[in-house]
Amino acid sequence: MARNSFGLEQLEDRALFSVFAPMETEALSDGVAIFAAAATHTPLAGQFNVAGTYEHPIMPGNPDAGSHYNFTGRGRKASLGRFHFNGEITTPGFINNARSRGEFVISNGHGTITFSVVGPPQSAGVLPGSLNYRIRSATGSYAGSSGKGRILLSASGTTQKFLMRFNPASA
């Protein structure tokens, strides 16, 4: 977790406190360091769960296009508080081997975090048991967030309920 450094700066004849966000530096050949980029915010550090329901609408058309699943749920995480969750996954169609792909969004009154998700190589039509995720964009308090990891997915075809376990990758 990034920590801020406090320093005392001189402004004309007054001394003021300032806060410095940790930054990565890159040394030049003459030994002078330049600041490369501010540290990124990772609000998803640590495991958490999301639970809810999903729909699997039967779509007319080409079965080679794959099945579509729509998810709606809720969760709670210390760094986020309570949040809403929604998203979609499209599974492979009738082809030998492909990957499920989709997008998930976590949102609350502080902003949104949008993820791209991709499953392992699999056969047609079924939800994968796991997905890899990467934060694609974020807004509000979460702007500048980054992160990736794995989601374990358990879904019931009978009750249309799901449970996802987010497991962020270690930095």
C-alpha positions in Angstrom: 0.0 0.0 0.0 1.4 3.4 -0.9 2.0 5.9 1.9 2.2 9.6 1.6 5.4 11.5 2.7 5.0 14.7 4.6 7.5 17.5 4.1 8.1 21.1 5.0 8.4 23.5 2.1 9.5 27.1 2.1 7.1 29.6 0.3 8.6 33.0 0.4 9.0 33.7 4.2 6.5 31.0 5.3 6.9 27.3 5.9 4.0 25.2 4.7 3.3 21.5 5.1 2.9 19.5 1.9 2.1 15.9 1.0 4.0 14.0 -1.5 2.5 10.9 -3.2 5.1 8.2 -3.8 6.3 8.2 -7.4 8.5 6.0 -9.4 11.8 7.5 -10.5 14.1 6.8 -13.4 17.8 7.6 -13.0 19.5 9.4 -15.9 23.1 8.8 -17.0 24.3 11.9 -15.0 22.8 10.6 -11.8 19.8 13.0 -11.8 16.4 11.3 -11.1 13.2 12.2 -13.0 9.8 11.4 -11.8 8.1 8.8 -14.1 4.6 8.3 -12.8 2.5 8.6 -9.7 1.8 5.4 -7.7 -1.4 3.7 -8.8 -4.4 3.2 -6.5 -5.4 -0.5 -5.9 -8.8 -0.5 -4.1 -9.3 -4.2 -4.8 -6.3 -5.5 -2.8 -7.3 -8.6 -0.8 -10.0 -11.2 -1.6 -13.7 -10.4 -1.6 -17.0 -12.0 -2.8 -19.8 -10.9 -5.0 -23.2 -12.7 -4.9 -26.4 -12.3 -7.0 -28.4 -13.6 -9.8 -27.9 -14.1 -13.5 -29.9 -14.4 -16.6 -29.1 -16.7 -19.5 -31.5 -15.5 -22.3 -32.1 -17.9 -25.2 -31.1 -15.8 -28.2 -32.4 -16.7 -31.6 -29.8 -16.9 -34.3 -26.5 -18.5 -35.0 -25.4 -20.9 -32.2 -21.8 -20.4 -33.4 -22.0 -16.9 -31.8 -22.0 -18.3 -28.2 -24.2 -18.0 -25.2 -24.8 -14.7 -23.3 -25.0 -14.4 -19.5 -26.1 -11.2 -17.6 -25.1 -10.8 -14.0 -26.5 -8.5 -11.2 -25.3 -8.6 -7.6 -23.9 -6.9 -4.6 -20.9 -7.1 -2.4 -19.0 -5.4 0.4 -15.3 -4.7 0.8 -13.5 -2.6 3.4 -11.8 -0.4 0.8 -15.0 0.1 -1.2 -17.9 -0.3 1.3 -21.1 -1.7 -0.1 -21.3 -1.8 -3.9 -23.5 -2.9 -6.8 -22.2 -5.3 -9.4 -23.3 -6.0 -13.0 -21.8 -7.4 -16.1 -21.9 -9.9 -18.9 -20.1 -12.9 -20.2 -20.3 -14.4 -23.7 -19.2 -18.0 -23.9 -17.7 -19.7 -27.0 -20.1 -20.9 -29.7 -19.9 -24.3 -31.4 -16.2 -24.3 -32.2 -13.4 -26.6 -31.0 -11.9 -24.4 -28.4 -12.2 -20.7 -27.4 -12.5 -18.4 -24.4 -15.4 -16.7 -22.6 -15.1 -12.9 -22.6 -17.0 -10.1 -21.0 -17.1 -7.0 -18.8 -18.0 -6.4 -15.2 -18.7 -3.1 -13.4 -18.6 -2.4 -9.6 -20.2 0.9 -8.6 -21.2 2.8 -5.6 -21.7 6.5 -4.6 -17.9 7.0 -4.9 -17.4 5.9 -8.5 -17.1 2.9 -10.8 -14.5 0.2 -11.6 -14.8 -1.5 -15.0 -13.1 -4.9 -15.6 -12.4 -6.8 -18.7 -12.6 -10.6 -18.1 -11.5 -13.6 -20.1 -11.8 -17.3 -19.3 -9.5 -20.2 -20.0 -9.7 -22.2 -23.2 -12.9 -24.2 -23.1 -15.6 -25.9 -25.1 -18.9 -24.4 -26.2 -21.6 -22.9 -24.2 -20.9 -23.4 -20.5 -19.7 -20.8 -17.9 -16.1 -21.2 -17.0 -15.2 -22.0 -13.4 -12.6 -19.2 -13.4 -11.9 -15.9 -15.2 -8.9 -13.6 -15.3 -9.7 -9.9 -14.8 -8.0 -6.6 -15.4 -9.2 -3.2 -14.4 -9.9 -1.4 -17.7 -11.1 2.0 -16.3 -12.4 3.7 -13.2 -14.2 6.9 -12.3 -14.7 9.1 -9.2 -12.7 8.2 -6.1 -11.3 5.1 -8.0 -9.9 7.0 -11.0 -6.4 5.8 -11.7 -7.0 2.4 -10.2 -5.2 -0.6 -11.5 -5.2 -4.2 -10.8 -5.7 -7.7 -12.1 -6.3 -11.2 -10.8 -8.5 -14.2 -10.9 -12.2 -14.7 -10.3 -13.6 -18.1 -9.1 -17.2 -18.5 -10.4 -19.9 -20.7 -9.0 -23.3 -20.6 -10.7 -26.4 -22.6 -10.3 -28.4 -23.5 -13.4 -31.4 -24.3 -11.2 -31.7 -21.1 -9.1 -29.9 -18.7 -11.5 -27.7 -17.5 -8.5 -24.0 -17.0 -8.6 -21.1 -16.4 -6.2 -17.8 -14.9 -7.4 -14.6 -14.9 -5.4 -12.2 -12.1 -6.5 -8.5 -13.0 -5.9 -6.3 -10.0 -6.8 -2.8 -10.8 -8.1 0.0 -9.9 -5.7 2.0 -6.8 -6.8 
